[in-house]
């Protein structure tokens, strides 16, 4: 009943408050995605408390940090490059002024969980928390676009409607997938500390590249990029034990093992 009637309630009670109605519908779609992720991908040690921290922490605090960072040079200059007609310059501008800052923003709450947790968090646990963090970002961005930017990007009311639907459905899902990838590598950095810096670098760079390619190319290229990101995340989930085994057997980790700090083996999922 709640799922079926909530949009109707938002319309009836908030018809004279469009901004509140947009927020209500954004929460609605994000909640549906969140429940789906929780039912399908949450490992046994994931908690509802941490999931809520990821969702609201990113949507409230991390967004505020990101907006503050955008007011500091050189982001204004880099952001102007993202609108260049030259594809290489546009790609570089989008990567440095949009994708990387946003992916760091969404990963901040994951770093917080890592440093406050009393035990090492498994990659699949942080992958799940990353999915939820991405949704928290998507809800803010979706409302922001519906209240302003989509008017500029749409040529008519039909396009405006479709752009709004994308901001409530596929685009928050894409943000979730990007941060899920980041969460997986951050989880690996927890249990394989000798590879910590390299894994953190990949955690930010890889989803940023997916993000940048989709934003820069648009159209079918964006669809293909996001589909590839989903498939990449699925590979990480299905091959998690193999990746961990490869890292554990790496000769560069032998020193950790000899000191009794061998990385624990976790069950897949």
CORKAZI-V606079 format. One record per backbone hydrogen bond with DSSP energy under -1.0 kcal/mol. CO is the residue of the C=O (numbers start at 1). NH is the residue of the N-H. Records with the same first field share a line. If there is no record, write none. Layout:
BEGIN
CO->NH, NH
END
This chain:
BEGIN
1->5
2->6
5->9
6->10
7->11
8->12
9->13
10->14
14->17
17->21
18->22
19->23
20->24
21->25
22->26
23->27
24->28
25->29
26->30
27->31
28->32
29->33
30->34
31->35
32->36
33->37
34->38
35->39
36->40
37->41
43->46
47->51
48->52
49->53
50->54
51->55
52->56
53->57
54->58
55->59
56->60
57->61, 62
58->63
60->64
61->65
62->66
63->67
64->68
65->69
66->70
68->71
69->72
72->75
74->78
75->79
76->80
77->81
78->82
80->83
81->84
86->90
87->91
88->92
89->93
90->94
91->95
92->96
93->97
94->98, 99
95->100
98->102
99->103
100->104
101->105
102->106
103->107
104->108
107->111
108->112
109->113
110->114
111->115
112->116
113->117
122->126
123->127
124->128
125->129
126->130
127->131
128->132
129->133
130->134
131->135
132->136
133->137
134->138
135->139
136->140
137->141
138->142
139->143
140->144
141->145
142->146
143->147
145->150
149->153
150->154
156->160
157->161
158->162
159->163
160->164
161->165
162->166
163->167
165->169
166->171
169->173
170->174
171->175
172->176
173->177
174->178
175->179
176->180
177->181
178->182
179->183
180->184
181->185
182->186
183->187
184->188
185->189
187->191
188->192
192->195
193->196
195->199
196->200
197->201
198->202
199->203
200->204
201->205
202->206
204->208
205->209
206->210
207->211
208->212
209->213
210->214
211->215
212->216
213->217
214->218
218->221
219->223
220->224
221->225
222->226
223->227
224->228
225->229
226->230
227->231
228->232
229->233
230->234
231->235
232->236
233->237
234->238
235->239
239->243
240->244
241->245
242->246
243->247
244->248
245->249
250->253
251->254
253->257
254->258
255->259
256->261
257->260
END
